[in-house]
Amino acid sequence: MEIETVTPEPSKFPENRIWLFYGSPKTGKTTFASKWDTPIFFDLENGANDIVCDRVRPRTLKEFQDDLKAQELNNYNTIVIDSVDIVYSMMERMVITRLNKQLKTNYSYVGSFPMGAGWSATKGAMKSWIFEYIIPLTQNNKNILFVAHEKSEVVKREGKDDETKYGINLPGQTGTLVTSLCDVIGRVHIKAGKHMISFSPAHDLGGSRIKALAGKDLPLNVKVLHTVISKYVEKPAKGMKEIVENLEE
C-alpha cells in the first residue's frame, strides 16, 4: 500500500481537476477552453471549427474511448470534452441497443424501458465512463474540461417574482452524478455585455472545491482565473468563541 501525504496549495493553479463549464450557445465556452494550457479537443459537435486548436472527432463511442487512452494525450495538459451532452447521447444509444437485446424489445427511447431501467442503466454507463476514462487522466496530471449546454427552469415562489434557475442539460439523476464528480462548476453567461463565468450556487448550478473561485462571478478569461487563484490567501479558521460573538452581534 502506497500512502500519499496531501499538502494543499490553494494559491497554485491545479493541474489534475475535472472542470464543468456550461451555458447557452455562443457564449464563448469553446473559445474559453481553447485558451487553456496546451488543450486538445474531443470535438463531438463540430463546435471548434472557428478556433485554432488541436482536435479529435471520433465517429463512434468505441473510437472515442480508445482515443481517450491514446499515448498522444501525453502531449497535452488540458483535455476538453465538447460536449458532455453528446457523450450522454452516446451512452443512451448504447444502453438502448443493449437492453433491447437483453429484453427482446424494440424501444427507441430510453424512458420506455420498464421500472426506469433505461434511465438507471444510462446513469451507470456515464459513471463507468468517468471512472474508467476520465479519472485516470486526472491522475496523470491533466485538467479535464467538460463543456455542456444549459437548461433553465422557472421557479415560482409565493409573494416573490418568479425566478429562473439554470443547470446542465442532462437528465436529473445523471446530471447530479456528473456534477458531483466535478471539482469546479461554472456557468458561462453574459452580464452587461460582458462574458462572465459564475461559480456561485446562490442562483444557478455552480460551485468550486477550489476555495479561491468559490462563490465568485468573474470575467470569462483564463488569465483572470490564474490571477485570482495566485492571489488567494486562506483566512485562519475562526474559533468557537469568535463564532459565538459574531452570532450575538
BASE-853737 format. One line per field, with one value per atom (N, C-alpha, C): atom name; x, y, z. Coordinates in pm, 1 decimal. Example, Ala and Ser with C-alpha at 12.3 -4.5 7.8 and 13.67 -1.06 7.14 Angstrom:
atom: (N:CA:C:N:CA:C)
x: (1319.0:1230.0:1320.0:1285.0:1367.0:1290.0)
y: (-569.0:-450.0:-330.0:-225.0:-106.0:3.0)
z: (780.0:780.0:780.0:708.0:714.0:787.0)
This chain:
atom: (N:CA:C:N:CA:C:N:CA:C:N:CA:C:N:CA:C:N:CA:C:N:CA:C:N:CA:C:N:CA:C:N:CA:C:N:CA:C:N:CA:C:N:CA:C:N:CA:C:N:CA:C:N:CA:C:N:CA:C:N:CA:C:N:CA:C:N:CA:C:N:CA:C:N:CA:C:N:CA:C:N:CA:C:N:CA:C:N:CA:C:N:CA:C:N:CA:C:N:CA:C:N:CA:C:N:CA:C:N:CA:C:N:CA:C:N:CA:C:N:CA:C:N:CA:C:N:CA:C:N:CA:C:N:CA:C:N:CA:C:N:CA:C:N:CA:C:N:CA:C:N:CA:C:N:CA:C:N:CA:C:N:CA:C:N:CA:C:N:CA:C:N:CA:C:N:CA:C:N:CA:C:N:CA:C:N:CA:C:N:CA:C:N:CA:C:N:CA:C:N:CA:C:N:CA:C:N:CA:C:N:CA:C:N:CA:C:N:CA:C:N:CA:C:N:CA:C:N:CA:C:N:CA:C:N:CA:C:N:CA:C:N:CA:C:N:CA:C:N:CA:C:N:CA:C:N:CA:C:N:CA:C:N:CA:C:N:CA:C:N:CA:C:N:CA:C:N:CA:C:N:CA:C:N:CA:C:N:CA:C:N:CA:C:N:CA:C:N:CA:C:N:CA:C:N:CA:C:N:CA:C:N:CA:C:N:CA:C:N:CA:C:N:CA:C:N:CA:C:N:CA:C:N:CA:C:N:CA:C:N:CA:C:N:CA:C:N:CA:C:N:CA:C:N:CA:C:N:CA:C:N:CA:C:N:CA:C:N:CA:C:N:CA:C:N:CA:C:N:CA:C:N:CA:C:N:CA:C:N:CA:C:N:CA:C:N:CA:C:N:CA:C:N:CA:C:N:CA:C:N:CA:C:N:CA:C:N:CA:C:N:CA:C:N:CA:C:N:CA:C:N:CA:C:N:CA:C:N:CA:C:N:CA:C:N:CA:C:N:CA:C:N:CA:C:N:CA:C:N:CA:C:N:CA:C:N:CA:C:N:CA:C:N:CA:C:N:CA:C:N:CA:C:N:CA:C:N:CA:C:N:CA:C:N:CA:C:N:CA:C:N:CA:C:N:CA:C:N:CA:C:N:CA:C:N:CA:C:N:CA:C:N:CA:C:N:CA:C:N:CA:C:N:CA:C:N:CA:C:N:CA:C:N:CA:C:N:CA:C:N:CA:C:N:CA:C:N:CA:C:N:CA:C:N:CA:C:N:CA:C:N:CA:C:N:CA:C:N:CA:C:N:CA:C:N:CA:C:N:CA:C:N:CA:C:N:CA:C:N:CA:C:N:CA:C:N:CA:C:N:CA:C:N:CA:C:N:CA:C:N:CA:C:N:CA:C:N:CA:C:N:CA:C:N:CA:C:N:CA:C:N:CA:C:N:CA:C:N:CA:C:N:CA:C:N:CA:C:N:CA:C:N:CA:C:N:CA:C:N:CA:C:N:CA:C:N:CA:C:N:CA:C:N:CA:C:N:CA:C:N:CA:C:N:CA:C:N:CA:C:N:CA:C:N:CA:C:N:CA:C:N:CA:C:N:CA:C:N:CA:C:N:CA:C:N:CA:C:N:CA:C:N:CA:C:N:CA:C:N:CA:C:N:CA:C:N:CA:C:N:CA:C:N:CA:C:N:CA:C:N:CA:C:N:CA:C:N:CA:C:N:CA:C:N:CA:C:N:CA:C:N:CA:C:N:CA:C:N:CA:C:N:CA:C:N:CA:C:N:CA:C:N:CA:C:N:CA:C:N:CA:C:N:CA:C:N:CA:C:N:CA:C:N:CA:C:N:CA:C:N:CA:C:N:CA:C:N:CA:C:N:CA:C:N:CA:C:N:CA:C:N:CA:C:N:CA:C:N:CA:C:N:CA:C:N:CA:C:N:CA:C)
x: (84.8:0.0:88.3:60.0:137.1:54.5:104.2:34.3:93.1:4.5:45.9:0.6:91.1:56.1:18.6:-103.5:-153.5:-127.3:-61.6:-37.3:-99.9:-219.3:-288.0:-207.2:-213.5:-150.8:-259.8:-338.5:-457.1:-427.5:-302.8:-269.2:-197.0:-195.3:-134.0:-243.9:-235.3:-337.6:-330.4:-441.4:-439.3:-417.9:-367.1:-338.0:-400.3:-493.3:-549.2:-694.8:-773.8:-912.4:-1008.4:-1133.5:-1240.8:-1321.3:-1324.3:-1396.0:-1517.6:-1629.2:-1750.6:-1792.6:-1797.9:-1844.0:-1968.5:-2074.1:-2197.5:-2257.7:-2345.4:-2409.0:-2485.3:-2546.7:-2620.9:-2525.0:-2576.0:-2491.2:-2434.9:-2314.5:-2249.0:-2215.3:-2189.8:-2150.0:-1998.9:-1925.6:-1779.7:-1716.0:-1791.3:-1737.9:-1619.1:-1635.8:-1530.6:-1407.0:-1427.9:-1315.6:-1239.7:-1312.3:-1252.1:-1166.5:-1219.3:-1145.0:-1017.9:-1020.9:-904.6:-786.4:-808.1:-702.2:-628.4:-670.5:-604.9:-469.2:-396.3:-261.1:-264.7:-204.1:-193.5:-317.4:-430.1:-552.3:-564.3:-634.2:-679.7:-830.1:-902.4:-1047.6:-1095.5:-1184.0:-1266.3:-1394.0:-1393.5:-1497.7:-1611.4:-1709.9:-1817.2:-1934.3:-1932.8:-2043.1:-1995.2:-1870.7:-1814.5:-1822.8:-1800.0:-1807.6:-1677.6:-1569.0:-1436.8:-1390.2:-1484.1:-1446.6:-1381.3:-1410.5:-1366.1:-1260.2:-1193.2:-1083.8:-960.0:-843.8:-718.6:-699.9:-694.8:-683.0:-642.3:-598.7:-582.9:-710.1:-763.7:-888.1:-894.4:-981.1:-1012.0:-1163.8:-1209.9:-1354.1:-1392.0:-1403.0:-1437.8:-1577.8:-1592.6:-1721.7:-1809.1:-1748.4:-1824.4:-1781.0:-1861.9:-1828.1:-1698.6:-1682.7:-1560.5:-1437.5:-1448.9:-1336.9:-1303.9:-1407.0:-1390.7:-1316.5:-1359.4:-1298.8:-1155.7:-1129.6:-992.2:-903.0:-954.4:-877.1:-844.4:-934.9:-910.4:-796.9:-755.9:-644.3:-519.5:-523.6:-412.9:-289.5:-173.9:-46.9:-28.8:-89.2:-74.2:-123.7:-211.7:-264.1:-155.9:-44.8:65.4:123.5:95.9:148.7:62.8:-46.8:-141.7:-166.3:-186.8:-214.1:-362.5:-438.8:-582.2:-660.3:-754.5:-839.7:-980.4:-1029.1:-1160.5:-1260.8:-1369.8:-1478.1:-1592.3:-1614.3:-1711.3:-1808.3:-1923.4:-1976.4:-2018.0:-2037.4:-2078.6:-2221.9:-2299.7:-2434.3:-2428.1:-2330.4:-2316.6:-2266.4:-2179.8:-2135.5:-2256.7:-2346.4:-2467.3:-2550.4:-2564.4:-2642.3:-2580.2:-2447.8:-2378.4:-2410.4:-2405.3:-2434.0:-2579.0:-2667.9:-2809.6:-2833.5:-2772.4:-2790.1:-2731.7:-2616.4:-2555.9:-2648.1:-2706.4:-2794.3:-2920.6:-2978.4:-3099.9:-3072.7:-2960.6:-2925.6:-2905.5:-2834.4:-2805.1:-2930.7:-3016.2:-3137.3:-3237.1:-3248.5:-3337.9:-3296.2:-3164.6:-3114.2:-3140.7:-3119.7:-3140.0:-3286.3:-3373.3:-3515.3:-3601.2:-3535.8:-3607.9:-3720.5:-3685.7:-3779.4:-3727.9:-3802.3:-3763.9:-3790.0:-3750.3:-3772.0:-3667.7:-3709.7:-3616.9:-3592.3:-3661.9:-3649.8:-3610.0:-3506.9:-3453.0:-3555.2:-3651.3:-3752.4:-3862.7:-3862.1:-3967.6:-3946.0:-3824.9:-3798.5:-3866.0:-3922.1:-3999.4:-3914.9:-3980.8:-3920.4:-3798.3:-3793.3:-3681.4:-3548.4:-3553.8:-3430.2:-3339.1:-3399.4:-3318.4:-3243.5:-3314.8:-3250.5:-3138.3:-3166.8:-3069.1:-2944.5:-2965.2:-2852.2:-2766.9:-2831.1:-2755.5:-2674.8:-2734.1:-2659.2:-2537.5:-2557.4:-2446.3:-2338.4:-2380.3:-2283.6:-2200.4:-2264.9:-2191.1:-2091.2:-2133.5:-2044.8:-1924.1:-1948.1:-1838.8:-1742.6:-1798.2:-1714.2:-1622.6:-1676.3:-1595.4:-1484.3:-1517.8:-1418.1:-1314.5:-1353.6:-1258.8:-1172.5:-1229.5:-1158.3:-1116.9:-1189.1:-1162.6:-1075.6:-1111.7:-1032.8:-886.2:-854.6:-713.1:-636.7:-702.9:-635.8:-599.3:-687.6:-654.0:-538.9:-533.5:-423.5:-290.9:-300.6:-181.7:-157.2:-211.3:-191.4:-244.0:-365.8:-436.0:-555.9:-580.8:-707.3:-808.9:-926.3:-1033.8:-1140.5:-1176.1:-1279.6:-1401.9:-1510.0:-1637.9:-1711.0:-1752.2:-1834.6:-1977.1:-2074.6:-2213.3:-2306.6:-2423.4:-2526.1:-2612.2:-2678.1:-2760.6:-2907.2:-2981.8:-3127.5:-3179.0:-3294.4:-3348.8:-3482.3:-3514.0:-3639.7:-3689.9:-3817.6:-3877.8:-3935.7:-3886.0:-3931.2:-4027.3:-4147.6:-4248.8:-4243.1:-4242.8:-4237.2:-4349.7:-4413.8:-4524.7:-4476.0:-4541.5:-4508.5:-4384.8:-4320.6:-4199.6:-4210.3:-4127.8:-4122.7:-4072.3:-4119.9:-4070.1:-3919.5:-3849.0:-3703.2:-3661.7:-3568.1:-3516.9:-3389.4:-3391.2:-3274.1:-3211.3:-3077.4:-3006.7:-2927.7:-2923.4:-2845.6:-2795.3:-2732.3:-2679.2:-2787.6:-2773.4:-2875.8:-2859.0:-2867.7:-2866.0:-2983.2:-3039.1:-3149.5:-3111.4:-3211.3:-3194.2:-3083.4:-3097.1:-3000.2:-2864.1:-2864.1:-2735.9:-2666.9:-2744.5:-2687.5:-2627.7:-2697.1:-2647.1:-2517.7:-2513.3:-2393.3:-2274.4:-2291.8:-2181.1:-2130.6:-2221.7:-2178.5:-2110.5:-2154.3:-2092.8:-1949.1:-1913.9:-1779.1:-1686.9:-1743.3:-1663.0:-1612.0:-1490.9:-1432.6:-1479.3:-1505.0:-1545.2:-1658.4:-1763.5:-1876.6:-1898.1:-1889.7:-1907.6:-2009.5:-2097.7:-2196.5:-2146.5:-2132.1:-2089.8:-2213.1:-2205.1:-2321.2:-2272.9:-2364.4:-2331.5:-2403.2:-2325.9:-2380.3:-2331.2:-2424.9:-2391.0:-2298.4:-2324.6:-2247.2:-2112.9:-2079.3:-1950.2:-1968.0:-1874.9:-1877.3:-1821.8:-1899.9:-1865.5:-1877.9:-1819.1:-1837.4:-1862.7:-1972.0:-2014.6:-1988.9:-1926.6:-1903.6:-1988.8:-2097.1:-2183.0:-2307.6:-2338.9:-2460.7:-2583.9:-2571.7:-2683.4:-2805.9:-2783.7:-2896.7:-2891.9:-2773.2:-2757.9:-2681.0:-2671.6:-2584.8:-2441.0:-2368.3:-2230.9:-2163.5:-2032.8:-1958.5:-1816.4:-1733.1:-1592.1:-1528.9:-1455.3:-1373.3:-1245.8:-1213.5:-1100.3:-1147.7:-1096.7:-1151.5:-1143.1:-1039.6:-1021.2:-1133.5:-1198.5:-1302.7:-1443.1:-1458.6:-1591.3:-1671.7:-1793.5:-1886.2:-1863.4:-1762.2:-1727.5:-1794.3:-1811.0:-1858.3:-1749.8:-1677.0:-1554.7:-1562.7:-1481.4:-1470.9:-1427.6:-1481.5:-1452.1:-1314.0:-1211.9:-1074.9:-985.0:-906.2:-821.5:-717.2:-665.0:-565.9:-625.2:-754.7:-821.4:-827.9:-860.8:-865.0:-728.3:-624.2:-488.8:-455.4:-492.4:-460.6:-536.6:-665.6:-747.7:-694.0:-655.9:-603.9:-467.1:-380.7:-244.8:-245.3:-347.0:-352.1:-433.8:-482.9:-567.4:-485.4:-534.6:-473.4:-580.4:-556.7:-654.9:-662.2:-783.5:-802.8:-799.1:-742.7:-739.6:-881.0:-900.4:-1032.4:-1068.7:-1195.0:-1240.6:-1259.3:-1225.6:-1250.1:-1396.9:-1437.6:-1577.2:-1619.4:-1531.3:-1565.2:-1593.5:-1512.8:-1529.8:-1658.0:-1690.2:-1814.0:-1935.1:-1933.9:-2045.4:-2058.8:-1946.7:-1950.0:-2009.7:-1977.2:-2031.8:-2181.3:-2227.6:-2370.6:-2448.0:-2384.9:-2453.8:-2460.5:-2375.6:-2375.7:-2498.9)
y: (-119.7:0.0:124.7:216.0:340.1:455.3:512.3:621.9:754.8:843.8:974.9:1083.2:1171.9:1285.6:1404.3:1453.7:1563.9:1695.3:1787.8:1921.8:2022.9:2070.9:2162.9:2290.6:2338.5:2465.3:2553.0:2621.8:2693.3:2808.5:2856.2:2966.3:2917.8:2785.6:2728.4:2677.8:2711.7:2666.6:2514.4:2445.5:2298.3:2240.2:2119.8:2054.1:1915.5:1885.1:1749.4:1749.4:1839.1:1852.8:1829.2:1803.5:1797.9:1926.9:2004.9:2130.9:2113.8:2172.9:2170.1:2313.4:2349.0:2481.2:2464.3:2532.5:2519.9:2657.7:2665.1:2792.5:2782.9:2892.9:2898.8:2889.4:2851.3:2850.0:2988.9:2989.9:3112.7:3210.4:3160.3:3249.0:3246.4:3168.1:3170.2:3052.2:2945.2:2831.4:2766.1:2738.4:2669.6:2758.5:2885.0:2977.9:2987.8:2994.4:2997.6:2873.1:2756.8:2631.5:2628.5:2693.6:2690.2:2769.9:2852.8:2936.0:2868.0:2747.3:2677.2:2621.9:2566.6:2517.4:2394.9:2405.9:2300.1:2209.7:2263.1:2183.1:2096.9:1986.1:1908.7:1888.4:1907.2:1899.5:1764.4:1703.0:1596.4:1666.2:1703.9:1790.0:1701.8:1680.3:1586.4:1651.0:1783.9:1850.2:1960.4:1947.9:2042.5:2186.5:2207.6:2341.9:2418.2:2349.4:2412.7:2447.9:2460.0:2487.9:2624.4:2718.5:2856.5:2903.1:2808.6:2845.2:2765.5:2819.2:2747.0:2645.9:2518.8:2416.5:2283.7:2192.2:2052.3:1980.9:1899.2:1831.6:1691.2:1611.9:1477.1:1471.0:1407.7:1396.1:1249.1:1178.5:1035.9:1014.7:909.6:883.5:786.1:707.1:609.7:616.5:557.8:553.8:476.0:363.2:283.1:363.0:432.1:513.2:623.2:684.5:789.2:736.2:621.0:565.0:517.7:466.6:428.8:552.8:661.2:785.6:842.6:824.2:876.0:803.7:689.1:614.2:618.4:702.8:708.0:774.9:729.2:784.0:930.5:969.6:1106.9:1210.5:1171.3:1266.2:1312.3:1239.1:1281.4:1415.8:1457.3:1584.2:1704.2:1679.2:1786.3:1790.4:1910.9:1928.0:1948.2:1980.0:2004.5:1920.9:1842.0:1758.2:1816.4:1858.6:1923.8:1826.8:1801.6:1717.9:1811.7:1830.8:1928.4:1860.2:1813.6:1846.4:1719.1:1732.9:1618.2:1576.4:1666.6:1632.4:1519.9:1529.6:1429.1:1297.8:1305.7:1183.5:1110.4:1186.2:1123.7:1058.1:1125.8:1068.8:938.6:932.9:809.5:696.3:729.0:627.9:581.1:674.7:641.0:543.1:570.2:481.1:342.8:339.3:210.8:131.3:199.6:132.4:82.3:161.9:119.3:-7.4:-10.3:-128.2:-250.2:-231.1:-342.4:-396.1:-306.7:-351.7:-414.8:-361.3:-423.4:-567.0:-589.3:-724.0:-815.5:-763.5:-844.2:-876.2:-775.3:-790.2:-830.2:-842.6:-877.3:-775.8:-649.0:-540.2:-461.3:-358.3:-277.5:-128.7:-84.8:55.2:146.4:269.0:368.4:482.8:479.1:585.1:523.2:578.9:519.6:515.6:607.8:610.7:508.6:436.5:337.5:206.6:182.0:56.0:56.5:-56.6:-61.5:-36.4:18.6:38.9:131.4:220.1:313.8:249.3:127.9:54.1:128.5:195.6:267.5:383.5:464.1:578.3:532.0:427.3:376.7:324.2:250.2:192.3:301.8:406.9:515.5:592.3:614.3:678.0:592.7:462.3:372.4:374.4:386.0:390.6:518.5:630.5:756.7:748.3:690.1:675.4:589.2:477.7:388.3:457.8:537.3:609.4:708.6:781.6:880.2:811.6:702.8:636.9:560.5:508.2:429.8:516.1:625.9:701.9:842.6:903.4:1042.8:1053.4:983.3:988.6:952.6:848.5:818.7:934.7:1016.3:1131.4:1235.4:1255.1:1349.4:1294.5:1162.9:1102.3:1112.9:1145.9:1169.7:1320.0:1396.7:1542.3:1616.6:1580.4:1653.4:1725.7:1847.4:1912.1:1868.8:1828.2:1784.4:1892.7:1939.0:2040.1:1977.7:1964.0:1924.1:2050.7:2055.1:2164.8:2112.0:2187.2:2141.1:2257.5:2223.8:2324.0:2337.0:2449.7:2473.9:2450.3:2423.7:2422.7:2512.5:2570.9:2664.4:2614.5:2659.5:2622.5:2744.3:2775.8:2888.1:2837.6:2892.9:2853.2:2958.6:2916.1:3008.7:3012.6:3131.8:3149.3:3240.0:3202.2:3281.5:3416.8:3521.3:3655.6:3715.2:3642.4:3693.7:3672.9:3745.1:3727.4:3588.5:3535.7:3407.5:3416.3:3308.4:3306.4:3197.5:3229.7:3132.5:3069.6:2937.5:2862.6:2794.0:2783.3:2722.4:2600.3:2499.0:2379.5:2320.3:2202.6:2141.2:2058.5:2043.2:1978.3:1826.3:1767.4:1623.0:1582.8:1462.1:1417.2:1416.3:1433.9:1455.5:1381.1:1250.4:1176.2:1167.6:1160.2:1158.7:1293.5:1401.9:1535.0:1550.7:1499.9:1506.2:1426.1:1308.4:1224.8:1298.2:1352.5:1418.4:1538.0:1620.8:1739.8:1702.2:1593.4:1552.8:1508.0:1462.6:1414.9:1524.3:1644.1:1756.9:1839.4:1890.8:1972.8:2117.6:2164.0:2302.8:2306.6:2384.1:2401.0:2550.2:2594.9:2736.4:2757.6:2855.1:2889.2:3008.4:2988.0:3094.8:3175.0:3305.7:3390.7:3528.3:3609.3:3745.7:3843.3:3932.2:4031.4:4168.9:4259.0:4395.8:4393.9:4300.0:4291.5:4223.5:4173.6:4109.4:3959.9:3882.4:3737.9:3707.4:3635.9:3609.2:3459.2:3417.3:3280.6:3285.0:3222.5:3226.3:3092.0:3097.9:2979.0:2984.0:3060.4:3077.8:2990.7:2913.9:2832.0:2908.1:3038.0:3114.1:3112.0:3121.6:3125.8:3013.5:2968.4:2869.4:2749.2:2646.4:2533.8:2582.1:2583.8:2632.0:2601.0:2613.3:2589.0:2547.6:2543.7:2512.3:2457.2:2346.7:2298.5:2380.3:2453.6:2546.1:2671.8:2694.5:2798.0:2937.2:2963.2:3096.8:3134.2:3034.2:3060.0:3051.2:2984.8:2956.9:3084.2:3086.1:3196.7:3317.8:3315.2:3434.7:3436.2:3556.2:3578.1:3658.9:3596.2:3654.2:3670.1:3759.4:3766.2:3632.0:3597.8:3468.9:3475.8:3455.2:3470.8:3380.1:3295.8:3202.0:3276.3:3387.1:3464.1:3518.2:3554.5:3602.4:3490.4:3368.5:3254.9:3233.1:3237.5:3219.0:3327.5:3452.3:3563.3:3551.7:3519.7:3507.8:3397.4:3285.3:3173.6:3208.7:3270.7:3301.2:3402.8:3487.1:3590.3:3547.6:3424.0:3378.6:3356.2:3411.1:3390.3:3331.9:3214.1:3146.2:3212.1:3245.5:3307.4:3200.9:3232.6:3134.3:3102.2:2977.9:2935.7:3006.0:3045.0:3111.5:3010.5:3054.0:2971.0:2976.6:2884.6:2878.6:3007.7:3066.0:3188.4:3302.2:3312.0:3416.9:3397.1:3271.7:3242.3:3284.9:3251.0:3287.1:3437.7:3506.6:3653.5:3716.0:3660.3:3713.4:3689.7:3576.2:3546.9:3637.7:3676.9:3762.9:3909.4:3948.2:4088.2:4125.2)
z: (0.0:0.0:0.0:-91.6:-101.5:-43.5:65.8:132.4:87.3:46.8:-3.3:94.0:130.2:215.3:126.9:145.2:63.0:135.5:66.6:119.9:24.6:52.8:-39.6:-63.4:-186.8:-224.7:-286.9:-204.6:-254.1:-348.5:-353.2:-443.7:-569.9:-591.0:-710.7:-803.0:-932.2:-1026.9:-1038.8:-1018.3:-1017.1:-1156.2:-1159.4:-1286.3:-1295.6:-1207.7:-1207.5:-1161.0:-1217.7:-1174.5:-1291.5:-1255.1:-1354.4:-1341.4:-1448.2:-1453.6:-1543.4:-1504.4:-1587.1:-1615.7:-1743.2:-1784.2:-1870.1:-1833.0:-1910.0:-1934.2:-2033.8:-2065.2:-2195.7:-2233.3:-2358.9:-2476.6:-2595.2:-2714.7:-2744.3:-2797.6:-2845.9:-2733.2:-2613.2:-2503.6:-2479.8:-2560.0:-2551.1:-2481.5:-2457.4:-2382.2:-2453.3:-2583.4:-2657.7:-2674.1:-2702.9:-2715.3:-2583.8:-2473.1:-2340.8:-2317.7:-2352.8:-2333.5:-2417.1:-2533.4:-2622.8:-2568.6:-2466.1:-2410.1:-2294.8:-2259.0:-2150.4:-2194.7:-2099.7:-2126.6:-2217.5:-2335.2:-2436.1:-2440.4:-2488.1:-2490.8:-2615.5:-2600.9:-2716.1:-2699.2:-2808.7:-2805.7:-2856.9:-2781.1:-2835.2:-2880.7:-3007.8:-3064.1:-3115.6:-3031.1:-3061.9:-3134.4:-3147.9:-3217.5:-3312.3:-3359.6:-3455.9:-3407.7:-3277.3:-3223.1:-3231.0:-3272.8:-3273.6:-3414.0:-3507.6:-3646.0:-3664.4:-3577.2:-3598.9:-3499.4:-3433.6:-3343.9:-3381.2:-3348.3:-3371.6:-3259.1:-3292.4:-3187.1:-3248.4:-3161.6:-3197.9:-3154.0:-3240.5:-3204.6:-3262.4:-3201.8:-3248.0:-3262.4:-3370.4:-3393.5:-3407.7:-3295.3:-3302.3:-3358.3:-3435.7:-3501.2:-3422.9:-3335.5:-3256.8:-3111.7:-3024.1:-2882.2:-2859.4:-2929.9:-2913.8:-2956.6:-3069.7:-3116.9:-3016.6:-2962.1:-2861.9:-2739.5:-2690.0:-2569.4:-2595.8:-2712.9:-2747.8:-2752.5:-2807.9:-2818.1:-2680.6:-2584.7:-2450.0:-2378.8:-2432.5:-2374.3:-2462.4:-2566.9:-2661.7:-2600.6:-2640.1:-2591.3:-2631.6:-2742.6:-2790.3:-2690.5:-2598.8:-2499.7:-2402.8:-2396.6:-2309.4:-2351.6:-2475.4:-2525.9:-2485.6:-2415.9:-2382.4:-2232.1:-2181.2:-2038.2:-2008.3:-2111.8:-2093.8:-2194.0:-2143.4:-2228.1:-2224.9:-2341.3:-2349.1:-2410.8:-2339.6:-2391.5:-2429.2:-2557.3:-2606.6:-2704.0:-2653.3:-2522.0:-2450.0:-2318.5:-2238.2:-2271.7:-2330.3:-2376.9:-2480.6:-2571.3:-2676.7:-2618.8:-2517.7:-2450.0:-2393.4:-2328.6:-2273.4:-2383.5:-2497.5:-2608.4:-2657.5:-2660.4:-2699.3:-2601.9:-2472.3:-2369.8:-2380.0:-2408.2:-2418.7:-2533.6:-2647.9:-2763.1:-2733.9:-2665.6:-2630.4:-2538.6:-2438.6:-2342.5:-2411.1:-2498.6:-2570.0:-2650.4:-2720.9:-2800.8:-2711.3:-2600.4:-2510.0:-2443.0:-2392.2:-2322.9:-2418.7:-2539.8:-2638.3:-2667.2:-2673.2:-2698.7:-2579.8:-2458.7:-2338.5:-2314.1:-2334.7:-2301.4:-2420.1:-2537.8:-2660.8:-2688.7:-2676.6:-2704.5:-2824.6:-2861.3:-2976.7:-2947.8:-2829.4:-2791.9:-2857.9:-2883.6:-2938.9:-2841.7:-2726.8:-2626.7:-2493.7:-2429.4:-2307.6:-2194.8:-2196.2:-2091.8:-2108.8:-2220.0:-2245.0:-2169.3:-2124.9:-2055.4:-1918.4:-1876.8:-1751.9:-1627.5:-1524.9:-1393.3:-1397.0:-1495.8:-1504.4:-1537.4:-1595.3:-1621.8:-1718.9:-1817.2:-1915.3:-1854.6:-1771.3:-1707.0:-1614.0:-1536.6:-1441.3:-1511.8:-1620.8:-1693.0:-1758.3:-1807.8:-1871.5:-1767.4:-1650.8:-1541.9:-1504.9:-1495.7:-1463.4:-1570.3:-1697.0:-1806.6:-1799.9:-1766.7:-1753.7:-1639.0:-1528.7:-1413.3:-1447.8:-1515.8:-1554.1:-1649.0:-1742.5:-1838.8:-1767.8:-1671.8:-1599.4:-1519.8:-1450.7:-1366.9:-1449.2:-1564.5:-1644.5:-1735.9:-1789.9:-1892.0:-1848.7:-1754.2:-1718.0:-1592.5:-1486.4:-1362.5:-1385.8:-1465.2:-1489.3:-1554.2:-1634.4:-1696.0:-1590.0:-1491.8:-1383.6:-1300.4:-1285.5:-1210.4:-1285.3:-1413.3:-1494.9:-1512.2:-1415.7:-1409.6:-1532.0:-1572.9:-1677.9:-1617.9:-1663.6:-1633.7:-1738.4:-1692.4:-1781.3:-1783.3:-1902.5:-1915.3:-1981.9:-1905.8:-1962.9:-2007.2:-2132.2:-2181.9:-2196.6:-2147.6:-2151.9:-2183.8:-2236.7:-2260.9:-2135.8:-2123.7:-2005.7:-2035.6:-1929.4:-1937.1:-1825.9:-1846.6:-1748.6:-1695.1:-1576.0:-1509.8:-1433.2:-1452.7:-1381.8:-1250.0:-1140.2:-1006.7:-954.9:-921.3:-870.8:-718.3:-663.7:-519.3:-474.4:-366.2:-315.1:-265.9:-312.2:-267.0:-329.5:-421.4:-485.8:-636.2:-709.8:-854.2:-887.7:-1000.0:-1046.2:-1070.5:-1042.4:-1055.9:-1153.6:-1241.6:-1338.2:-1284.4:-1275.4:-1231.0:-1351.5:-1350.0:-1461.7:-1414.7:-1501.7:-1472.9:-1602.9:-1596.8:-1718.3:-1786.3:-1916.0:-1996.7:-1997.7:-1877.7:-1862.0:-1773.6:-1792.4:-1707.9:-1560.7:-1474.1:-1331.3:-1259.6:-1240.8:-1161.3:-1229.2:-1361.2:-1433.3:-1419.8:-1429.4:-1410.3:-1272.2:-1170.5:-1033.8:-1019.2:-1082.3:-1077.7:-1138.3:-1257.7:-1327.7:-1247.9:-1199.1:-1125.3:-994.0:-931.3:-804.1:-823.1:-942.7:-969.5:-1023.6:-1044.7:-1093.3:-975.0:-987.3:-881.4:-889.2:-1010.0:-1030.7:-1131.8:-1100.2:-1191.3:-1212.0:-1335.8:-1364.7:-1474.8:-1453.8:-1557.1:-1637.5:-1767.5:-1857.6:-1898.0:-1882.3:-1912.6:-1953.9:-2001.1:-2043.2:-1950.0:-1890.5:-1797.6:-1839.6:-1866.7:-1910.2:-2031.0:-2123.2:-2245.8:-2232.2:-2111.7:-2089.0:-2064.3:-2117.9:-2097.8:-1958.7:-1878.6:-1739.8:-1710.8:-1598.3:-1550.8:-1400.5:-1360.2:-1220.3:-1152.8:-1035.8:-953.5:-827.7:-833.7:-716.9:-727.4:-624.4:-625.7:-577.9:-556.1:-499.3:-590.3:-721.7:-814.5:-917.5:-952.4:-1058.2:-1006.0:-1090.6:-1060.2:-1073.4:-964.1:-966.2:-834.8:-833.5:-710.8:-741.7:-639.0:-660.6:-534.1:-548.0:-437.9:-426.5:-532.0:-527.6:-456.0:-335.8:-248.9:-309.7:-388.1:-446.0:-542.5:-602.6:-701.7:-644.4:-532.4:-477.5:-457.0:-513.3:-492.7:-579.9:-665.7:-742.9:-880.6:-935.5:-1072.2:-1141.4:-1234.2:-1289.0:-1440.0:-1496.6:-1642.1:-1699.5:-1815.5:-1878.4:-1943.6:-1862.3:-1907.8:-1822.9:-1888.6:-1815.5:-1731.9:-1783.7:-1708.8:-1579.6:-1583.4:-1461.6:-1358.8:-1402.1:-1309.0:-1244.3:-1324.8:-1271.7:-1169.6:-1201.7:-1111.7:-980.2:-988.2:-867.4:-776.5:-835.9:-756.2:-697.4:-777.1:-729.5:-615.9:-609.8:-506.0:-383.7:-386.5:-275.7:-149.1:-41.2:90.3:180.9:231.4:315.3:452.6:492.4:623.0:731.4:847.1:956.0:1002.2:1038.8:1085.4:1215.5:1226.2:1347.2:1459.6:1581.8:1697.9:1737.9:1821.3:1862.7:1932.0:2014.5:2085.6:1987.3:1882.1:1782.6:1702.7:1674.2:1601.2:1682.2:1813.2:1902.0:1913.4:1924.0:1934.5:1809.8:1691.9:1567.6:1558.5:1610.2:1607.6:1700.6:1810.8:1908.2:1864.4:1770.9:1727.5:1646.4)
